[in-house]
């Protein structure tokens, strides 16, 4: 399984960040996985990994890229 960050061109010439996971065989049907309000967190990346294990190429775009790149909000409780 190959995992990494990629940049995807937007319609206005800018680029958004995305997390990409490709299954072992290097190809497969594709899924665009949208993250929750916390951004592309470890949990969202683990869901993408599980989908890739099932054979899906999975792309998780960082939806907040125009506000702040690579948002990964984590809530900690004390």
mmCIF file of the C-alpha atoms, coordinates in Angstrom:
data_MODEL
# 
_entry.id   MODEL 
# 
loop_
_atom_site.group_PDB 
_atom_site.id 
_atom_site.type_symbol 
_atom_site.label_atom_id 
_atom_site.label_alt_id 
_atom_site.label_comp_id 
_atom_site.label_asym_id 
_atom_site.label_entity_id 
_atom_site.label_seq_id 
_atom_site.pdbx_PDB_ins_code 
_atom_site.Cartn_x 
_atom_site.Cartn_y 
_atom_site.Cartn_z 
_atom_site.occupancy 
_atom_site.B_iso_or_equiv 
_atom_site.pdbx_formal_charge 
_atom_site.auth_seq_id 
_atom_site.auth_comp_id 
_atom_site.auth_asym_id 
_atom_site.auth_atom_id 
_atom_site.pdbx_PDB_model_num 
ATOM 1  C CA . UNK A 1 1  ? 0.000   0.000  0.000   1.00 0.00 ? 1  UNK A CA 1 
ATOM 2  C CA . UNK A 1 2  ? 1.406   3.402  -0.985  1.00 0.00 ? 2  UNK A CA 1 
ATOM 3  C CA . UNK A 1 3  ? 0.464   6.469  1.060   1.00 0.00 ? 3  UNK A CA 1 
ATOM 4  C CA . UNK A 1 4  ? 1.360   10.100 0.627   1.00 0.00 ? 4  UNK A CA 1 
ATOM 5  C CA . UNK A 1 5  ? 0.404   13.706 0.279   1.00 0.00 ? 5  UNK A CA 1 
ATOM 6  C CA . UNK A 1 6  ? -0.403  15.095 -3.143  1.00 0.00 ? 6  UNK A CA 1 
ATOM 7  C CA . UNK A 1 7  ? -1.437  18.461 -4.542  1.00 0.00 ? 7  UNK A CA 1 
ATOM 8  C CA . UNK A 1 8  ? -4.537  18.601 -6.753  1.00 0.00 ? 8  UNK A CA 1 
ATOM 9  C CA . UNK A 1 9  ? -5.059  21.489 -9.184  1.00 0.00 ? 9  UNK A CA 1 
ATOM 10 C CA . UNK A 1 10 ? -8.187  23.562 -8.609  1.00 0.00 ? 10 UNK A CA 1 
ATOM 11 C CA . UNK A 1 11 ? -10.251 25.268 -11.289 1.00 0.00 ? 11 UNK A CA 1 
ATOM 12 C CA . UNK A 1 12 ? -8.661  28.671 -10.543 1.00 0.00 ? 12 UNK A CA 1 
ATOM 13 C CA . UNK A 1 13 ? -5.070  27.495 -10.877 1.00 0.00 ? 13 UNK A CA 1 
ATOM 14 C CA . UNK A 1 14 ? -4.360  27.027 -7.165  1.00 0.00 ? 14 UNK A CA 1 
ATOM 15 C CA . UNK A 1 15 ? -3.657  23.622 -5.598  1.00 0.00 ? 15 UNK A CA 1 
ATOM 16 C CA . UNK A 1 16 ? -5.263  21.856 -2.676  1.00 0.00 ? 16 UNK A CA 1 
ATOM 17 C CA . UNK A 1 17 ? -3.541  19.323 -0.434  1.00 0.00 ? 17 UNK A CA 1 
ATOM 18 C CA . UNK A 1 18 ? -4.860  15.778 -0.292  1.00 0.00 ? 18 UNK A CA 1 
ATOM 19 C CA . UNK A 1 19 ? -4.004  12.475 1.355   1.00 0.00 ? 19 UNK A CA 1 
ATOM 20 C CA . UNK A 1 20 ? -3.732  9.632  -1.188  1.00 0.00 ? 20 UNK A CA 1 
ATOM 21 C CA . UNK A 1 21 ? -3.661  5.902  -0.490  1.00 0.00 ? 21 UNK A CA 1 
ATOM 22 C CA . UNK A 1 22 ? -3.146  3.387  -3.298  1.00 0.00 ? 22 UNK A CA 1 
ATOM 23 C CA . UNK A 1 23 ? -3.738  -0.356 -2.737  1.00 0.00 ? 23 UNK A CA 1 
ATOM 24 C CA . UNK A 1 24 ? -0.941  -2.930 -3.060  1.00 0.00 ? 24 UNK A CA 1 
ATOM 25 C CA . UNK A 1 25 ? -1.820  -3.824 -6.644  1.00 0.00 ? 25 UNK A CA 1 
ATOM 26 C CA . UNK A 1 26 ? -1.306  -0.162 -7.648  1.00 0.00 ? 26 UNK A CA 1 
ATOM 27 C CA . UNK A 1 27 ? -4.762  0.425  -9.104  1.00 0.00 ? 27 UNK A CA 1 
ATOM 28 C CA . UNK A 1 28 ? -8.434  -0.017 -8.375  1.00 0.00 ? 28 UNK A CA 1 
ATOM 29 C CA . UNK A 1 29 ? -11.737 1.815  -8.268  1.00 0.00 ? 29 UNK A CA 1 
ATOM 30 C CA . UNK A 1 30 ? -11.507 5.257  -6.683  1.00 0.00 ? 30 UNK A CA 1 
ATOM 31 C CA . UNK A 1 31 ? -13.142 6.827  -3.657  1.00 0.00 ? 31 UNK A CA 1 
ATOM 32 C CA . UNK A 1 32 ? -13.068 10.460 -2.572  1.00 0.00 ? 32 UNK A CA 1 
ATOM 33 C CA . UNK A 1 33 ? -13.350 10.370 1.218   1.00 0.00 ? 33 UNK A CA 1 
ATOM 34 C CA . UNK A 1 34 ? -14.489 13.624 2.831   1.00 0.00 ? 34 UNK A CA 1 
ATOM 35 C CA . UNK A 1 35 ? -13.273 14.383 6.315   1.00 0.00 ? 35 UNK A CA 1 
ATOM 36 C CA . UNK A 1 36 ? -15.280 15.629 9.256   1.00 0.00 ? 36 UNK A CA 1 
ATOM 37 C CA . UNK A 1 37 ? -14.926 19.061 10.881  1.00 0.00 ? 37 UNK A CA 1 
ATOM 38 C CA . UNK A 1 38 ? -11.549 18.205 12.414  1.00 0.00 ? 38 UNK A CA 1 
ATOM 39 C CA . UNK A 1 39 ? -9.725  18.001 9.099   1.00 0.00 ? 39 UNK A CA 1 
ATOM 40 C CA . UNK A 1 40 ? -7.632  15.118 7.795   1.00 0.00 ? 40 UNK A CA 1 
ATOM 41 C CA . UNK A 1 41 ? -6.994  13.502 11.168  1.00 0.00 ? 41 UNK A CA 1 
ATOM 42 C CA . UNK A 1 42 ? -5.299  10.244 12.024  1.00 0.00 ? 42 UNK A CA 1 
ATOM 43 C CA . UNK A 1 43 ? -8.713  8.594  12.206  1.00 0.00 ? 43 UNK A CA 1 
ATOM 44 C CA . UNK A 1 44 ? -9.638  9.741  8.691   1.00 0.00 ? 44 UNK A CA 1 
ATOM 45 C CA . UNK A 1 45 ? -6.262  8.531  7.383   1.00 0.00 ? 45 UNK A CA 1 
ATOM 46 C CA . UNK A 1 46 ? -6.865  5.130  9.026   1.00 0.00 ? 46 UNK A CA 1 
ATOM 47 C CA . UNK A 1 47 ? -10.266 4.877  7.278   1.00 0.00 ? 47 UNK A CA 1 
ATOM 48 C CA . UNK A 1 48 ? -8.509  5.638  3.973   1.00 0.00 ? 48 UNK A CA 1 
ATOM 49 C CA . UNK A 1 49 ? -5.967  2.893  4.764   1.00 0.00 ? 49 UNK A CA 1 
ATOM 50 C CA . UNK A 1 50 ? -8.741  0.371  5.409   1.00 0.00 ? 50 UNK A CA 1 
ATOM 51 C CA . UNK A 1 51 ? -10.443 1.278  2.122   1.00 0.00 ? 51 UNK A CA 1 
ATOM 52 C CA . UNK A 1 52 ? -7.132  0.782  0.308   1.00 0.00 ? 52 UNK A CA 1 
ATOM 53 C CA . UNK A 1 53 ? -6.776  -2.637 1.946   1.00 0.00 ? 53 UNK A CA 1 
ATOM 54 C CA . UNK A 1 54 ? -10.134 -3.456 0.353   1.00 0.00 ? 54 UNK A CA 1 
ATOM 55 C CA . UNK A 1 55 ? -8.704  -2.455 -3.046  1.00 0.00 ? 55 UNK A CA 1 
ATOM 56 C CA . UNK A 1 56 ? -9.838  1.167  -3.412  1.00 0.00 ? 56 UNK A CA 1 
ATOM 57 C CA . UNK A 1 57 ? -7.628  4.077  -4.423  1.00 0.00 ? 57 UNK A CA 1 
ATOM 58 C CA . UNK A 1 58 ? -8.642  6.626  -1.779  1.00 0.00 ? 58 UNK A CA 1 
ATOM 59 C CA . UNK A 1 59 ? -8.198  10.404 -1.944  1.00 0.00 ? 59 UNK A CA 1 
ATOM 60 C CA . UNK A 1 60 ? -8.932  12.612 1.071   1.00 0.00 ? 60 UNK A CA 1 
ATOM 61 C CA . UNK A 1 61 ? -8.894  16.285 0.058   1.00 0.00 ? 61 UNK A CA 1 
ATOM 62 C CA . UNK A 1 62 ? -8.143  18.874 2.735   1.00 0.00 ? 62 UNK A CA 1 
ATOM 63 C CA . UNK A 1 63 ? -11.418 20.796 2.513   1.00 0.00 ? 63 UNK A CA 1 
ATOM 64 C CA . UNK A 1 64 ? -10.167 23.786 4.534   1.00 0.00 ? 64 UNK A CA 1 
ATOM 65 C CA . UNK A 1 65 ? -7.181  24.456 2.256   1.00 0.00 ? 65 UNK A CA 1 
ATOM 66 C CA . UNK A 1 66 ? -8.233  27.988 1.320   1.00 0.00 ? 66 UNK A CA 1 
ATOM 67 C CA . UNK A 1 67 ? -8.421  28.960 5.003   1.00 0.00 ? 67 UNK A CA 1 
ATOM 68 C CA . UNK A 1 68 ? -5.498  26.917 6.334   1.00 0.00 ? 68 UNK A CA 1 
ATOM 69 C CA . UNK A 1 69 ? -3.526  24.068 4.793   1.00 0.00 ? 69 UNK A CA 1 
ATOM 70 C CA . UNK A 1 70 ? -3.165  20.647 6.427   1.00 0.00 ? 70 UNK A CA 1 
ATOM 71 C CA . UNK A 1 71 ? -5.761  21.143 9.168   1.00 0.00 ? 71 UNK A CA 1 
ATOM 72 C CA . UNK A 1 72 ? -5.669  18.307 11.691  1.00 0.00 ? 72 UNK A CA 1 
ATOM 73 C CA . UNK A 1 73 ? -7.650  19.416 14.738  1.00 0.00 ? 73 UNK A CA 1 
ATOM 74 C CA . UNK A 1 74 ? -7.459  17.177 17.743  1.00 0.00 ? 74 UNK A CA 1 
ATOM 75 C CA . UNK A 1 75 ? -9.550  17.589 20.836  1.00 0.00 ? 75 UNK A CA 1 
ATOM 76 C CA . UNK A 1 76 ? -7.836  16.677 24.062  1.00 0.00 ? 76 UNK A CA 1 
ATOM 77 C CA . UNK A 1 77 ? -9.547  16.386 27.381  1.00 0.00 ? 77 UNK A CA 1 
ATOM 78 C CA . UNK A 1 78 ? -7.836  17.058 30.658  1.00 0.00 ? 78 UNK A CA 1 
# 
